[in-house]
Amino acid sequence: MLVSPCYLPVRSGDCDLLLPLPRPLPTPPPAAGVPTAGSFSKRLKLLHCKRTTAVFVMQENDVRKDRAAVDKIFFLRIMRILRIMVPRVFCMETAYLALIAAMLVARTYCDIWMIQNGTMIESAIIGRSTKDFKIFLFSFIKFMPVIALVNNFLKLGLNELKLRFRERLTKKLYDRYLQGFTYYKMGNLDNRIANADQLLTQDVEKFCNSVVDLYSNLSKPLLDIALYIFKLTSAIGAQGPAIMMAYLLISGLFLTRLRRPIGKMTVTEQRYEGEYRYVNSRLITNSEEIAFYNGNMREKQTIHTTFKKLVDHLHNFIFFRFSMGFIDSIIAKYLATVVGYLVVSRPFLNLSHPRHLHSTHSELLEDYYQSGRMLLRMSQALGRIVLAGREMTRLSGFTARITELMKVLEELNAGKYERTMVSQQEKDTAEKLVLVPGSGQVINKDNVIKFDHTPLATPNGDILIRDLTFEVKSGTNVLVCGPNGCGKSSLFRVLGELWPLFGGHLTKPERGKLFYVPQRPYMTLGTLRDQVIYPDTCEEQRRKGISDQVLKEYLDNVQLGHILAREGSWDSVQDWMDVLSGGEKQRMAMARLFYHKPQFAILDECTSAVSVDVEDYIYSHCRMVGITLFTVSHRKSLWKHHEYYLHMDGRGNYEFKPITEETVEFGS
């Protein structure tokens, strides 16, 4: 029996990390097809903690866990999603499903009536009966509005159902995606979903369209087959429809087997589409920096490489569908028609058949037209069912992706995330720190921030500070300094509960009583008012009793009153990310800070584009209104506004000391 080591060596970035294993484990003999302990694809699960559970995954290649095929798993997945899209028995979605079903029945009866009426019109023409011709032609004219109404009601039901399904599923997914910090965790703590925007927009739409189309494409042929079998059994006997059904079964099983790769290829196509969309959005987001670097050729190479992967896959997909289309056409259309002709001809070519022993030529012609067209429609319905299997296989691909998104959202909301690590040989194990993600305790308490023996580490496991301990009370401003990469931003992410706590105790106010002002503030879509009160709404502003005159004072305090005068109204809508300069955006963020009046504010280089006199006024005003500041800045002029400094050296050491007069004089 082998005993597992106490720690798992991994490497992330330039730092070594040892992840703890719960206890020594016996190593069972490997099963067939299961990777051995030396395989990089082996998954190692860590402790399940109360607040956050991190599942670190060691793997060399990205292996897709969810297969896309029409099987039991597919039907379980789609039933789970359908419960979201049709939440109750009595709802509008159920009503539209019933409307579509009713219109499909009406359309099938309309088809049968048109076959019979068309046969009578042709019989009257051949028999040169002007009276019968007029009677049946006027019957067709009278029924034209009914037939047109049935067809358009069917289209209305299908389009409304697609939209309602998309609305239900999109709202449900966004409720989970925007719950707490899930949207942040998906992009920063978890690496299973690379392109959430692709899944939430295009894949959801394609899935809903595919489900509704499949419902229509299966219901109508099944109904046609049932009615045509009933009509044909009385006309040519039960043997003919039975032969057609046997053909359906055999050809359907054969084609379903051939179409199995379509589901996997659909999943791959959507993943490549998401990657291509992502590299294009990066170019738009970072266009200024890329322009300064003259990086257009390098970005073009990246986009071309990503696009080539998509194009190559689509070429393969097109040729595969060409091959399958050829086989589908032969088996599902033309051979089905041949079988239909063979079946319908039996009573007519068999001269001893009792049905037509004494029939006239006109009766034979009329009977053939009705039976032949019904059987032809039945064979076409059988062909559509066989072809619907292809759409079902494609639907399985979308279902797998939507299910994967739902699974990741549920786990992130439950505090569980997965990351991919790469193993490395263990070095200096005595110096390593045992990390258990989520094992720390967060205590909510007003007017104090206290780190008590808390390791500062990234979600990847990079240890920045082994044991961080300091306490700050309201009214005591702290200046945070140190080289790039020392852990300043990481400290604030832990403080904002964006990152898990790896141990110790963190005492802090609730999230709403902390406010973060970054170097490049976020300007939301909306009005000028929205920029000041974000993330509040107008209703929340009114509930707080803050008037527009007070908002104007906030703008005047940061020397932005001219913007209100220029726009003329608080309800003016602009693209504020482009309209405001860098310094104006930083001052707008400070006006936002004055509006919210939190207990503590984190200022991360947020006055780098602001003049010294405006900066001095902002810090004095924060002290006057009782906002305690954590400031990250390299400006020496700010030392006089702080009582303590927290210095991190980037090598795991820190010092937390009061700022004396000598320190201020030295800094200035």
Summary of the structure (lengths in Angstrom):
residues: 668
radius of gyration: 35.1
end to end distance: 65.7
largest distance: 123.3
contacts: 2020
relative contact order: 0.10
helix: 59%
strand: 13%
